[in-house]
Amino acid sequence: MADPSFDIVSKVDRQEVDNALNQTAKEAATRYDFKGTGAEIAWSGDDIALKAGAEERVKALLDVFKEKLIKRQISLKTLDAGDPHQSGKEYRITCKVSEGISQENAKKVAKVIRDEGPKGVQPQIQGDQLRVSAKKKDDLQTVIALLKGHEFDFALQFTNYR
C-alpha cells in the first residue's frame, strides 16, 4: 500500500465569488451612500471590474465586496485588487482572483516542510499543487498544523487526505 499523503492546493470556488459579486451589486444598487455615484461591480472576463464616480466610492465598493467574500469563507489572499485609477469621469479598480500555487510559492512551502516538519515527510511539487507524503498519518497531521500556523501571502487548502 502507498504511503499516506495529502495535497496542498490554492483553489477558489468561482460560484461563491460570483455570489459575493452579485450580493455586492445588489447592495450597491440599494444603499443610500451609493445612490447617484454610478457604483457598479461586474465580471470583466476572468477579472472583476469595479466602477464609481468618485475614488472613495469605488474603495467603499471594494470594501463591501471583501466583506461578502469573507462571509462566504473565501480568503482575501486570493483577491489581488489594483489601485483606483481614473478613466474619464469615473474611477475603476480591477481585481484578479488568483488560483493555483506558483512554482516559487510551492518551493517556499516545501522548504518550510523540510526545515520545520517531522523527518521522513516528502513534499513534491506537481504543477500548481504540492503533494506531501509520509510513512505515518500523524506526521501529515503535524505538517498540516505547521502550515496552518505559518503565515503565507497566498491561500492554502488541504485536499485528498488519505
Order of alpha helices (4+ residues) and beta strands (2+ residues): beta-alpha-beta-beta-alpha-beta-beta-beta-alpha-beta-beta-alpha-beta
